[in-house]
């Protein structure tokens, strides 16, 4: 994937001795497409395979963050194709750029939430995480690189912008001319003047989870003989974590963890924990002999899907249920100071916060927007509709954390997943919620649809589309309550007089064209009507969305690619 010969060509400058190794300066030219998105720089493997592409971006990171010199850096990835080779390149560049110490997950593996925990626990200056999250792996798949800072969270926009600006003017990068560092065994070694420590990727994370959750109660549940669960690691990075925590530590039977061996191509399937891509797990959970609880995590371990027996829990409902049951979990009992959700996420969380008398913040999509709120102590739990949930224990969303939280509350409530969720609906009302994804769109066509919609927004109020009358239509703009920074243009949102809501946005995490996401949400307070099928409950809203945005006519699509 990465061309090692580019460490020596073209035209190296005069080497500087560092022990038995040399720092090589390599002349290069900028690439124009290295602007990080909401979750770092993601491209096809073939793009990263271009000579100097990875090296240019990594050097831009080091140049934009001079405070990293002499400090500790955390490195690891989700194990996708190119992971170990890219880590060797980054290690040699880190040594040449004055990093004092590098902590690397064994075999190059480190889940994104675990990396956040290690950064915080080991007082590192930051980290570089290699992942394209739920995107496909393998030689024809995707690759990604993300920068986290000392708080353990993703670099904010001002930092990613500085990295991008540096990448546009880069003229050379520096790397150590040295052998590869063995990453298959724990321990310390030296790479030039830099100490490299290969760490157990699970140990720090497991210790933190044990402090947050009632492991005795969970262990009693999993070993009772009356409770069965399945966890689908999707041949991604959470496999080793799940084997250690669920099976070895908490006593779940062998075989509880499915697809637990990390593979560079994730077994040929996208490591995306949703109803469309976790088909084997979904089939078992909706089958005649379904387990009591099912869950899955994505490529780098930061997303999660929760299932009961023949019952799907939407990410929005999951977040609301976790907040409503915080008193049952030792690590969160009595310390829920506030919560936050991304704007497209359903407003189920808002109702929980209102009853608890705590603030609920609405942010743009992107976990980095929760960072200031977490660091300022304004929120304890947060989440997104895109299968991401987390808390102040880290500065990343955390899939396995959410699974353990659910197991803890199930052990405490002694009820099924479905019973817990339906009881929540009876108490707070139900937000019928679905997301329609139109994938692989021509970016120009998709942007034209959004531009047309934005032009229409000021004129939509009062208009009727089928059974829906528009009450308010605007573009979401976010003002950070901590630092006052403003993030405009975060997606059109349309609210109807009956309280239903329509949100549209273009996704920034894919590499195969553009993805338009259409979010449909309708609140139902009447328990007698809460059992209606979601597609029927939002049918009028879906018709209004089509009438307003015109997906069929403007995208040439009769139906969404994925409905979640």
Secondary structure, 3 states (H helix, E strand, C coil): CCCHHHHCCCCCCCCEEECCEEEEEEECCCCCCCCCECCEEEEEHHHHCCCCHHHHHHHHHHHHCHHHCCCEEEEEECCCCCHHHHHHHHHHHHHHCCCCEEEEEEEEECCHHHHHHHHHHCCCCEEEEECCCCCCCCCCCEEEEEEEECCCCECCHHHHHHHHHHHCCCCEEEEEECCCCCCCCCEEEEECCEEEEEECCCHHHHHHHHHHCCHHHHHHHHCCCCCCEEEECCCCCHHHHHHHHHHHHCCCCCCCEECCCCCCCHHHCCCCCCCCCCHHHHHHHCCCCCCCEEEEECCCCCEEEEEECCEEECHHHHHHHHHHCHHHCCCCCCCCCEEEEECCCCCHHHHHHHHHCCEEEEECCCCHHHHHHHHCCCCCEEEECCCEEEECCCCCCCHHHHHHHHHHHHHHHCCCHHHHHHHHHHHHCEEEEEEEEEEEECHHHHHHHHHHHHHHHHHHCCCEECCEEEEEEEECCEECCCCCCEECCCCEEEEECCCCEEEEEECCCCCCCEEEEEEEEEEECCHHHCCCCHHHHCHHHHHHHHHHHCHHHHHCCCCCCEEC
